[in-house]
Amino acid sequence: MEKRILGKSGLEVSAMGLGCMRMSFGDTPTEKQEMISLLHKAVERGITFFDTAEVYGPYTNEELLGEALQPFKGKVVIATKFGWNLLPGKMGREAMNGLDSRPEHIKQVAEASLKRLRVEVLDLFYQHRPDPNVPIEDVAGAVKDLIEAGKVKHFGLSESGADLIRRAHAVQPVTAIQSEYSIWFREVEAEVLPTCEELGIGFVPFSPLGRGFLTGKIDETTVFDKSDIRYNNPRFTQDAIKANQAVVDLLNKIAKRLAATPAQIALAWLLAQKPWIVPIPGSRKLERLDENNGAVTIKLAAEDIDEIDKSMAAIQVIGSRY
């Protein structure tokens, strides 16, 4: 597996990471031992970058990674997140009771995450969402304290705008920004990516496959369970799926030319944008994991990227992302 470095931080990770949220959070429940086996196979295949958060479960996803990845301590990078007020005894989205990035809460979350992940130091600690009630300088200061105490190595932000990134970076250098980015959702290109490039910050796209749409395996006949995040998503109504098929048709066209799959083209396109971009597609099946990893070996030519950009400029994607 090819390696990449997130910005100027020196944090080296596999070029393809693994988003682990759906192993413990959201729709269909998964069998713990099955997921542990999958995580072991991911490491065997060269993946060294794993993404979790205290809210996934809550807590159970960190516990899963802590158990599964303990044998590989020091050889893998685990990113986790803080920033939610979680209700005791509740699971899934019912546990999320607003944002909480108060410095004292951040430090409490760090201590708990260290225990669940079975590590002595958190590799990458993201603020999960900006908290309008807490100045970003206070957030960055709290993580700086944790770094100085040897409990955190790197500071990250998720879904933050350029101004917040600059303000946080002035207090404690930011290693990575995590936000949604894919062929069909490119808002970060306007301000966030240029800011990352200027400041030397890595970028970690979540939902790089458009919540599964860009795999080409979803059509207007697809039925989503009520527990699935896509059930009420405006981009996954029958009309939106039908209208947005043009995006998949484009990916299929290039995939056939390069003997690849639509998902591999979507991921290869992200990898081609910048050398400090590391996507984290989620996967719970080994065949999907292998398919996603295969994107690392696909090198899109300038003409391919130009064709994607020009074609996407002519396609109106229907439905907001939430």
Short mmCIF file of the C-alpha atoms (twelve columns), coordinates in Angstrom:
data_MODEL
# 
_entry.id   MODEL 
# 
loop_
_atom_site.group_PDB 
_atom_site.id 
_atom_site.type_symbol 
_atom_site.label_atom_id 
_atom_site.label_alt_id 
_atom_site.label_comp_id 
_atom_site.label_asym_id 
_atom_site.label_seq_id 
_atom_site.Cartn_x 
_atom_site.Cartn_y 
_atom_site.Cartn_z 
_atom_site.pdbx_PDB_model_num 
ATOM 1   C CA . MET A 1   0.000   0.000   0.000   1 
ATOM 2   C CA . GLU A 2   1.282   3.416   -0.997  1 
ATOM 3   C CA . LYS A 3   1.825   5.870   1.888   1 
ATOM 4   C CA . ARG A 4   1.005   9.560   2.156   1 
ATOM 5   C CA . ILE A 5   1.905   12.295  4.646   1 
ATOM 6   C CA . LEU A 6   -0.866  14.535  5.964   1 
ATOM 7   C CA . GLY A 7   0.395   18.017  5.179   1 
ATOM 8   C CA . LYS A 8   3.590   19.247  6.857   1 
ATOM 9   C CA . SER A 9   2.889   17.310  10.038  1 
ATOM 10  C CA . GLY A 10  4.984   14.266  9.229   1 
ATOM 11  C CA . LEU A 11  2.026   11.993  10.035  1 
ATOM 12  C CA . GLU A 12  2.450   9.129   7.554   1 
ATOM 13  C CA . VAL A 13  -0.563  6.946   6.787   1 
ATOM 14  C CA . SER A 14  -1.711  4.546   4.088   1 
ATOM 15  C CA . ALA A 15  -2.972  6.341   0.972   1 
ATOM 16  C CA . MET A 16  -6.376  4.761   1.597   1 
ATOM 17  C CA . GLY A 17  -7.785  4.861   5.101   1 
ATOM 18  C CA . LEU A 18  -10.768 2.997   6.535   1 
ATOM 19  C CA . GLY A 19  -13.856 4.677   7.956   1 
ATOM 20  C CA . CYS A 20  -15.155 2.433   10.733  1 
ATOM 21  C CA . MET A 21  -18.356 4.233   11.801  1 
ATOM 22  C CA . ARG A 22  -20.875 1.804   10.307  1 
ATOM 23  C CA . MET A 23  -19.261 -1.148  12.045  1 
ATOM 24  C CA . SER A 24  -21.010 0.053   15.231  1 
ATOM 25  C CA . PHE A 25  -23.360 2.900   14.347  1 
ATOM 26  C CA . GLY A 26  -26.320 3.439   12.071  1 
ATOM 27  C CA . ASP A 27  -28.229 0.843   10.167  1 
ATOM 28  C CA . THR A 28  -27.611 -2.920  10.083  1 
ATOM 29  C CA . PRO A 29  -25.896 -4.285  13.225  1 
ATOM 30  C CA . THR A 30  -22.626 -6.120  12.666  1 
ATOM 31  C CA . GLU A 31  -21.101 -9.128  14.387  1 
ATOM 32  C CA . LYS A 32  -18.147 -8.053  16.505  1 
ATOM 33  C CA . GLN A 33  -15.792 -10.940 15.664  1 
ATOM 34  C CA . GLU A 34  -16.550 -10.493 11.981  1 
ATOM 35  C CA . MET A 35  -15.493 -6.849  12.201  1 
ATOM 36  C CA . ILE A 36  -12.359 -7.701  14.187  1 
ATOM 37  C CA . SER A 37  -11.426 -10.152 11.432  1 
ATOM 38  C CA . LEU A 38  -12.053 -7.488  8.792   1 
ATOM 39  C CA . LEU A 39  -9.880  -4.970  10.661  1 
ATOM 40  C CA . HIS A 40  -7.067  -7.527  10.875  1 
ATOM 41  C CA . LYS A 41  -7.349  -8.171  7.134   1 
ATOM 42  C CA . ALA A 42  -7.245  -4.425  6.502   1 
ATOM 43  C CA . VAL A 43  -3.916  -4.200  8.346   1 
ATOM 44  C CA . GLU A 44  -2.618  -7.216  6.420   1 
ATOM 45  C CA . ARG A 45  -3.450  -5.366  3.201   1 
ATOM 46  C CA . GLY A 46  -1.433  -2.338  4.235   1 
ATOM 47  C CA . ILE A 47  -4.078  -0.020  5.669   1 
ATOM 48  C CA . THR A 48  -2.610  1.894   8.595   1 
ATOM 49  C CA . PHE A 49  -5.193  4.697   8.996   1 
ATOM 50  C CA . PHE A 50  -8.443  3.998   10.866  1 
ATOM 51  C CA . ASP A 51  -11.199 6.509   11.633  1 
ATOM 52  C CA . THR A 52  -13.545 6.355   14.623  1 
ATOM 53  C CA . ALA A 53  -15.218 8.663   17.187  1 
ATOM 54  C CA . GLU A 54  -16.610 8.428   20.705  1 
ATOM 55  C CA . VAL A 55  -20.101 9.108   19.323  1 
ATOM 56  C CA . TYR A 56  -20.050 6.026   17.066  1 
ATOM 57  C CA . GLY A 57  -22.118 3.645   19.102  1 
ATOM 58  C CA . PRO A 58  -21.585 5.684   21.230  1 
ATOM 59  C CA . TYR A 59  -18.309 4.300   22.567  1 
ATOM 60  C CA . THR A 60  -18.631 0.808   21.043  1 
ATOM 61  C CA . ASN A 61  -16.721 1.681   17.870  1 
ATOM 62  C CA . GLU A 62  -13.691 2.892   19.833  1 
ATOM 63  C CA . GLU A 63  -13.888 -0.266  21.954  1 
ATOM 64  C CA . LEU A 64  -13.997 -2.410  18.805  1 
ATOM 65  C CA . LEU A 65  -10.911 -0.721  17.337  1 
ATOM 66  C CA . GLY A 66  -9.142  -0.847  20.682  1 
ATOM 67  C CA . GLU A 67  -9.574  -4.613  20.853  1 
ATOM 68  C CA . ALA A 68  -8.971  -5.345  17.161  1 
ATOM 69  C CA . LEU A 69  -5.925  -3.123  16.672  1 
ATOM 70  C CA . GLN A 70  -4.172  -3.707  19.996  1 
ATOM 71  C CA . PRO A 71  -1.835  -6.308  18.402  1 
ATOM 72  C CA . PHE A 72  -0.692  -3.630  15.929  1 
ATOM 73  C CA . LYS A 73  0.025   -0.881  18.460  1 
ATOM 74  C CA . GLY A 74  2.623   1.517   17.079  1 
ATOM 75  C CA . LYS A 75  2.078   0.264   13.534  1 
ATOM 76  C CA . VAL A 76  -1.294  1.884   12.845  1 
ATOM 77  C CA . VAL A 77  -2.781  5.370   13.212  1 
ATOM 78  C CA . ILE A 78  -6.191  5.688   14.860  1 
ATOM 79  C CA . ALA A 79  -8.073  8.965   14.503  1 
ATOM 80  C CA . THR A 80  -10.911 9.695   16.915  1 
ATOM 81  C CA . LYS A 81  -13.110 12.694  17.702  1 
ATOM 82  C CA . PHE A 82  -14.595 14.789  20.494  1 
ATOM 83  C CA . GLY A 83  -17.288 17.424  20.588  1 
ATOM 84  C CA . TRP A 84  -20.687 15.924  21.454  1 
ATOM 85  C CA . ASN A 85  -22.722 15.924  24.643  1 
ATOM 86  C CA . LEU A 86  -23.823 12.282  24.881  1 
ATOM 87  C CA . LEU A 87  -26.847 11.084  26.824  1 
ATOM 88  C CA . PRO A 88  -26.181 8.115   29.134  1 
ATOM 89  C CA . GLY A 89  -27.848 4.862   28.142  1 
ATOM 90  C CA . LYS A 90  -28.830 6.005   24.643  1 
ATOM 91  C CA . MET A 91  -27.535 4.517   21.402  1 
ATOM 92  C CA . GLY A 92  -27.060 5.859   17.895  1 
ATOM 93  C CA . ARG A 93  -28.313 9.319   17.053  1 
ATOM 94  C CA . GLU A 94  -30.612 9.332   20.108  1 
ATOM 95  C CA . ALA A 95  -27.474 9.740   22.235  1 
ATOM 96  C CA . MET A 96  -26.428 12.976  20.535  1 
ATOM 97  C CA . ASN A 97  -27.625 15.816  22.769  1 
ATOM 98  C CA . GLY A 98  -25.986 18.819  21.140  1 
ATOM 99  C CA . LEU A 99  -22.385 19.923  20.851  1 
ATOM 100 C CA . ASP A 100 -19.880 20.257  23.681  1 
ATOM 101 C CA . SER A 101 -16.309 21.386  23.011  1 
ATOM 102 C CA . ARG A 102 -15.646 22.989  26.391  1 
ATOM 103 C CA . PRO A 103 -11.965 22.489  27.281  1 
ATOM 104 C CA . GLU A 104 -12.769 20.474  30.415  1 
ATOM 105 C CA . HIS A 105 -15.035 18.185  28.380  1 
ATOM 106 C CA . ILE A 106 -12.384 17.703  25.663  1 
ATOM 107 C CA . LYS A 107 -9.916  16.532  28.306  1 
ATOM 108 C CA . GLN A 108 -12.462 14.133  29.824  1 
ATOM 109 C CA . VAL A 109 -13.196 12.656  26.377  1 
ATOM 110 C CA . ALA A 110 -9.475  12.220  25.684  1 
ATOM 111 C CA . GLU A 111 -8.985  10.216  28.895  1 
ATOM 112 C CA . ALA A 112 -11.964 7.987   28.111  1 
ATOM 113 C CA . SER A 113 -10.903 7.469   24.483  1 
ATOM 114 C CA . LEU A 114 -7.400  6.462   25.563  1 
ATOM 115 C CA . LYS A 115 -8.896  3.685   27.694  1 
ATOM 116 C CA . ARG A 116 -11.330 2.452   25.046  1 
ATOM 117 C CA . LEU A 117 -8.676  2.455   22.314  1 
ATOM 118 C CA . ARG A 118 -6.160  0.775   24.674  1 
ATOM 119 C CA . VAL A 119 -3.398  3.247   23.805  1 
ATOM 120 C CA . GLU A 120 -1.137  5.622   25.736  1 
ATOM 121 C CA . VAL A 121 -1.525  8.475   23.234  1 
ATOM 122 C CA . LEU A 122 -4.217  9.456   20.707  1 
ATOM 123 C CA . ASP A 123 -2.680  9.664   17.229  1 
ATOM 124 C CA . LEU A 124 -5.124  12.204  15.781  1 
ATOM 125 C CA . PHE A 125 -7.829  13.977  17.801  1 
ATOM 126 C CA . TYR A 126 -10.455 15.852  15.768  1 
ATOM 127 C CA . GLN A 127 -13.099 18.298  16.868  1 
ATOM 128 C CA . HIS A 128 -16.120 16.515  15.350  1 
ATOM 129 C CA . ARG A 129 -18.103 19.674  14.545  1 
ATOM 130 C CA . PRO A 130 -17.544 23.376  15.275  1 
ATOM 131 C CA . ASP A 131 -19.178 24.407  18.559  1 
ATOM 132 C CA . PRO A 132 -20.660 27.931  18.284  1 
ATOM 133 C CA . ASN A 133 -20.620 28.246  22.082  1 
ATOM 134 C CA . VAL A 134 -16.869 27.708  22.493  1 
ATOM 135 C CA . PRO A 135 -14.208 29.904  20.823  1 
ATOM 136 C CA . ILE A 136 -12.039 27.790  18.535  1 
ATOM 137 C CA . GLU A 137 -8.987  29.252  20.286  1 
ATOM 138 C CA . ASP A 138 -10.142 27.579  23.517  1 
ATOM 139 C CA . VAL A 139 -10.641 24.279  21.691  1 
ATOM 140 C CA . ALA A 140 -7.179  24.439  20.132  1 
ATOM 141 C CA . GLY A 141 -5.701  25.442  23.491  1 
ATOM 142 C CA . ALA A 142 -7.228  22.414  25.199  1 
ATOM 143 C CA . VAL A 143 -5.796  20.065  22.567  1 
ATOM 144 C CA . LYS A 144 -2.449  21.863  22.829  1 
ATOM 145 C CA . ASP A 145 -2.464  21.073  26.561  1 
ATOM 146 C CA . LEU A 146 -3.150  17.413  25.769  1 
ATOM 147 C CA . ILE A 147 -0.302  17.349  23.231  1 
ATOM 148 C CA . GLU A 148 2.085   18.905  25.754  1 
ATOM 149 C CA . ALA A 149 0.944   16.304  28.317  1 
ATOM 150 C CA . GLY A 150 1.817   13.501  25.878  1 
ATOM 151 C CA . LYS A 151 -1.793  12.306  25.530  1 
ATOM 152 C CA . VAL A 152 -2.383  13.446  21.941  1 
ATOM 153 C CA . LYS A 153 -0.004  13.573  18.970  1 
ATOM 154 C CA . HIS A 154 -1.968  15.503  16.326  1 
ATOM 155 C CA . PHE A 155 -4.899  17.949  16.243  1 
ATOM 156 C CA . GLY A 156 -7.629  17.848  13.619  1 
ATOM 157 C CA . LEU A 157 -10.882 19.605  12.729  1 
ATOM 158 C CA . SER A 158 -13.956 18.215  10.983  1 
ATOM 159 C CA . GLU A 159 -16.392 20.234  8.858   1 
ATOM 160 C CA . SER A 160 -14.698 23.539  9.735   1 
ATOM 161 C CA . GLY A 161 -14.516 26.543  7.450   1 
ATOM 162 C CA . ALA A 162 -11.362 28.378  6.400   1 
ATOM 163 C CA . ASP A 163 -11.614 31.077  9.078   1 
ATOM 164 C CA . LEU A 164 -11.921 28.584  11.943  1 
ATOM 165 C CA . ILE A 165 -9.050  26.548  10.514  1 
ATOM 166 C CA . ARG A 166 -6.777  29.613  10.477  1 
ATOM 167 C CA . ARG A 167 -7.733  30.662  14.001  1 
ATOM 168 C CA . ALA A 168 -7.202  27.161  15.394  1 
ATOM 169 C CA . HIS A 169 -3.922  26.702  13.527  1 
ATOM 170 C CA . ALA A 170 -2.561  29.921  15.059  1 
ATOM 171 C CA . VAL A 171 -2.928  28.387  18.547  1 
ATOM 172 C CA . GLN A 172 -2.045  24.750  17.814  1 
ATOM 173 C CA . PRO A 173 -0.914  23.574  14.351  1 
ATOM 174 C CA . VAL A 174 -3.647  21.535  12.701  1 
ATOM 175 C CA . THR A 175 -2.546  18.261  11.093  1 
ATOM 176 C CA . ALA A 176 -5.711  17.304  9.206   1 
ATOM 177 C CA . ILE A 177 -9.126  18.547  8.174   1 
ATOM 178 C CA . GLN A 178 -11.882 15.986  7.711   1 
ATOM 179 C CA . SER A 179 -14.901 16.982  5.633   1 
ATOM 180 C CA . GLU A 180 -17.166 15.527  2.995   1 
ATOM 181 C CA . TYR A 181 -15.584 15.595  -0.457  1 
ATOM 182 C CA . SER A 182 -16.269 13.583  -3.578  1 
ATOM 183 C CA . ILE A 183 -16.925 13.953  -7.277  1 
ATOM 184 C CA . TRP A 184 -20.506 15.015  -6.528  1 
ATOM 185 C CA . PHE A 185 -19.842 17.231  -3.475  1 
ATOM 186 C CA . ARG A 186 -17.011 19.711  -3.988  1 
ATOM 187 C CA . GLU A 187 -17.729 22.703  -1.718  1 
ATOM 188 C CA . VAL A 188 -14.349 22.389  0.034   1 
ATOM 189 C CA . GLU A 189 -12.546 23.302  -3.187  1 
ATOM 190 C CA . ALA A 190 -13.529 26.969  -2.858  1 
ATOM 191 C CA . GLU A 191 -11.793 27.880  0.407   1 
ATOM 192 C CA . VAL A 192 -10.940 24.887  2.586   1 
ATOM 193 C CA . LEU A 193 -8.519  23.049  0.271   1 
ATOM 194 C CA . PRO A 194 -6.595  26.241  -0.635  1 
ATOM 195 C CA . THR A 195 -6.291  27.004  3.095   1 
ATOM 196 C CA . CYS A 196 -4.983  23.494  3.752   1 
ATOM 197 C CA . GLU A 197 -2.430  23.880  0.969   1 
ATOM 198 C CA . GLU A 198 -1.283  27.274  2.262   1 
ATOM 199 C CA . LEU A 199 -0.924  26.124  5.881   1 
ATOM 200 C CA . GLY A 200 0.433   22.652  5.161   1 
ATOM 201 C CA . ILE A 201 -2.568  20.721  6.495   1 
ATOM 202 C CA . GLY A 202 -3.656  17.300  5.243   1 
ATOM 203 C CA . PHE A 203 -7.206  16.623  4.081   1 
ATOM 204 C CA . VAL A 204 -9.283  13.510  4.847   1 
ATOM 205 C CA . PRO A 205 -12.478 13.175  2.765   1 
ATOM 206 C CA . PHE A 206 -15.359 11.310  4.367   1 
ATOM 207 C CA . SER A 207 -18.207 9.912   2.230   1 
ATOM 208 C CA . PRO A 208 -15.781 9.759   -0.734  1 
ATOM 209 C CA . LEU A 209 -18.224 7.382   -2.443  1 
ATOM 210 C CA . GLY A 210 -21.265 9.570   -1.845  1 
ATOM 211 C CA . ARG A 211 -22.736 7.260   0.827   1 
ATOM 212 C CA . GLY A 212 -22.532 4.416   -1.659  1 
ATOM 213 C CA . PHE A 213 -24.151 6.153   -4.619  1 
ATOM 214 C CA . LEU A 214 -20.916 6.478   -6.589  1 
ATOM 215 C CA . THR A 215 -20.392 2.705   -6.496  1 
ATOM 216 C CA . GLY A 216 -23.137 2.331   -9.114  1 
ATOM 217 C CA . LYS A 217 -24.954 -0.215  -6.968  1 
ATOM 218 C CA . ILE A 218 -27.922 2.023   -6.101  1 
ATOM 219 C CA . ASP A 219 -30.844 2.781   -8.411  1 
ATOM 220 C CA . GLU A 220 -34.416 4.087   -8.077  1 
ATOM 221 C CA . THR A 221 -35.639 0.628   -7.014  1 
ATOM 222 C CA . THR A 222 -33.308 0.557   -3.983  1 
ATOM 223 C CA . VAL A 223 -35.214 0.507   -0.676  1 
ATOM 224 C CA . PHE A 224 -33.491 1.871   2.439   1 
ATOM 225 C CA . ASP A 225 -34.318 0.733   5.955   1 
ATOM 226 C CA . LYS A 226 -35.630 3.435   8.307   1 
ATOM 227 C CA . SER A 227 -32.442 3.094   10.370  1 
ATOM 228 C CA . ASP A 228 -30.284 3.847   7.292   1 
ATOM 229 C CA . ILE A 229 -28.892 7.398   7.160   1 
ATOM 230 C CA . ARG A 230 -30.021 7.536   3.527   1 
ATOM 231 C CA . TYR A 231 -33.685 6.833   4.329   1 
ATOM 232 C CA . ASN A 232 -34.597 10.538  4.622   1 
ATOM 233 C CA . ASN A 233 -31.640 11.925  2.660   1 
ATOM 234 C CA . PRO A 234 -32.702 14.301  -0.152  1 
ATOM 235 C CA . ARG A 235 -30.133 12.769  -2.509  1 
ATOM 236 C CA . PHE A 236 -31.632 9.299   -2.104  1 
ATOM 237 C CA . THR A 237 -35.251 9.891   -3.046  1 
ATOM 238 C CA . GLN A 238 -36.340 7.951   -6.131  1 
ATOM 239 C CA . ASP A 239 -36.439 11.122  -8.228  1 
ATOM 240 C CA . ALA A 240 -32.992 12.276  -7.079  1 
ATOM 241 C CA . ILE A 241 -31.427 8.849   -7.668  1 
ATOM 242 C CA . LYS A 242 -32.863 8.785   -11.191 1 
ATOM 243 C CA . ALA A 243 -31.691 12.337  -11.941 1 
ATOM 244 C CA . ASN A 244 -28.223 11.754  -10.491 1 
ATOM 245 C CA . GLN A 245 -27.633 8.586   -12.504 1 
ATOM 246 C CA . ALA A 246 -25.709 10.783  -14.938 1 
ATOM 247 C CA . VAL A 247 -22.864 10.914  -12.388 1 
ATOM 248 C CA . VAL A 248 -22.647 7.120   -12.243 1 
ATOM 249 C CA . ASP A 249 -22.863 6.904   -16.036 1 
ATOM 250 C CA . LEU A 250 -19.802 9.157   -16.257 1 
ATOM 251 C CA . LEU A 251 -17.870 7.020   -13.766 1 
ATOM 252 C CA . ASN A 252 -18.891 3.848   -15.599 1 
ATOM 253 C CA . LYS A 253 -17.678 5.250   -18.900 1 
ATOM 254 C CA . ILE A 254 -14.185 5.944   -17.552 1 
ATOM 255 C CA . ALA A 255 -14.149 2.727   -15.493 1 
ATOM 256 C CA . LYS A 256 -14.736 0.593   -18.590 1 
ATOM 257 C CA . ARG A 257 -11.895 2.350   -20.370 1 
ATOM 258 C CA . LEU A 258 -9.494  1.673   -17.482 1 
ATOM 259 C CA . ALA A 259 -10.757 -1.811  -16.532 1 
ATOM 260 C CA . ALA A 260 -11.870 -0.499  -13.137 1 
ATOM 261 C CA . THR A 261 -15.100 -0.008  -11.191 1 
ATOM 262 C CA . PRO A 262 -17.031 3.260   -10.708 1 
ATOM 263 C CA . ALA A 263 -16.022 3.293   -7.027  1 
ATOM 264 C CA . GLN A 264 -12.342 2.954   -7.953  1 
ATOM 265 C CA . ILE A 265 -12.579 5.864   -10.398 1 
ATOM 266 C CA . ALA A 266 -14.301 8.055   -7.774  1 
ATOM 267 C CA . LEU A 267 -11.536 7.287   -5.254  1 
ATOM 268 C CA . ALA A 268 -8.718  7.598   -7.807  1 
ATOM 269 C CA . TRP A 269 -10.081 11.037  -8.721  1 
ATOM 270 C CA . LEU A 270 -9.797  12.140  -5.076  1 
ATOM 271 C CA . LEU A 271 -6.259  10.758  -4.771  1 
ATOM 272 C CA . ALA A 272 -5.287  12.651  -7.921  1 
ATOM 273 C CA . GLN A 273 -6.397  16.024  -6.522  1 
ATOM 274 C CA . LYS A 274 -3.537  16.498  -4.036  1 
ATOM 275 C CA . PRO A 275 -0.765  14.265  -2.614  1 
ATOM 276 C CA . TRP A 276 -1.900  15.146  0.922   1 
ATOM 277 C CA . ILE A 277 -5.475  13.902  0.485   1 
ATOM 278 C CA . VAL A 278 -6.331  10.552  2.127   1 
ATOM 279 C CA . PRO A 279 -9.899  9.257   1.636   1 
ATOM 280 C CA . ILE A 280 -11.559 7.090   4.298   1 
ATOM 281 C CA . PRO A 281 -14.261 5.030   2.577   1 
ATOM 282 C CA . GLY A 282 -16.272 2.938   5.003   1 
ATOM 283 C CA . SER A 283 -16.450 -0.795  4.422   1 
ATOM 284 C CA . ARG A 284 -17.790 -3.822  6.260   1 
ATOM 285 C CA . LYS A 285 -17.087 -6.398  3.556   1 
ATOM 286 C CA . LEU A 286 -13.713 -7.711  2.467   1 
ATOM 287 C CA . GLU A 287 -14.538 -7.542  -1.249  1 
ATOM 288 C CA . ARG A 288 -15.445 -3.861  -0.928  1 
ATOM 289 C CA . LEU A 289 -12.270 -3.209  1.057   1 
ATOM 290 C CA . ASP A 290 -10.185 -4.814  -1.687  1 
ATOM 291 C CA . GLU A 291 -12.069 -2.930  -4.377  1 
ATOM 292 C CA . ASN A 292 -11.470 0.411   -2.646  1 
ATOM 293 C CA . ASN A 293 -7.789  -0.358  -2.078  1 
ATOM 294 C CA . GLY A 294 -7.440  -1.094  -5.779  1 
ATOM 295 C CA . ALA A 295 -8.066  2.590   -6.493  1 
ATOM 296 C CA . VAL A 296 -4.580  3.412   -5.183  1 
ATOM 297 C CA . THR A 297 -2.978  1.727   -8.208  1 
ATOM 298 C CA . ILE A 298 -5.183  3.547   -10.721 1 
ATOM 299 C CA . LYS A 299 -3.462  6.670   -12.004 1 
ATOM 300 C CA . LEU A 300 -5.883  8.892   -13.880 1 
ATOM 301 C CA . ALA A 301 -4.397  10.766  -16.823 1 
ATOM 302 C CA . ALA A 302 -4.831  14.533  -17.113 1 
ATOM 303 C CA . GLU A 303 -7.365  13.894  -19.892 1 
ATOM 304 C CA . ASP A 304 -9.427  11.659  -17.598 1 
ATOM 305 C CA . ILE A 305 -9.530  14.291  -14.868 1 
ATOM 306 C CA . ASP A 306 -10.376 16.993  -17.401 1 
ATOM 307 C CA . GLU A 307 -13.215 14.862  -18.764 1 
ATOM 308 C CA . ILE A 308 -14.610 14.317  -15.262 1 
ATOM 309 C CA . ASP A 309 -14.407 18.014  -14.402 1 
ATOM 310 C CA . LYS A 310 -16.040 19.176  -17.638 1 
ATOM 311 C CA . SER A 311 -18.759 16.537  -17.474 1 
ATOM 312 C CA . MET A 312 -19.554 17.242  -13.819 1 
ATOM 313 C CA . ALA A 313 -19.781 20.970  -14.542 1 
ATOM 314 C CA . ALA A 314 -22.614 20.149  -16.942 1 
ATOM 315 C CA . ILE A 315 -24.454 17.859  -14.482 1 
ATOM 316 C CA . GLN A 316 -26.791 19.357  -11.898 1 
ATOM 317 C CA . VAL A 317 -26.702 17.119  -8.832  1 
ATOM 318 C CA . ILE A 318 -30.197 16.917  -7.349  1 
ATOM 319 C CA . GLY A 319 -30.800 17.006  -3.574  1 
ATOM 320 C CA . SER A 320 -28.900 18.570  -0.683  1 
ATOM 321 C CA . ARG A 321 -26.437 16.325  1.176   1 
ATOM 322 C CA . TYR A 322 -28.438 16.346  4.444   1 
# 
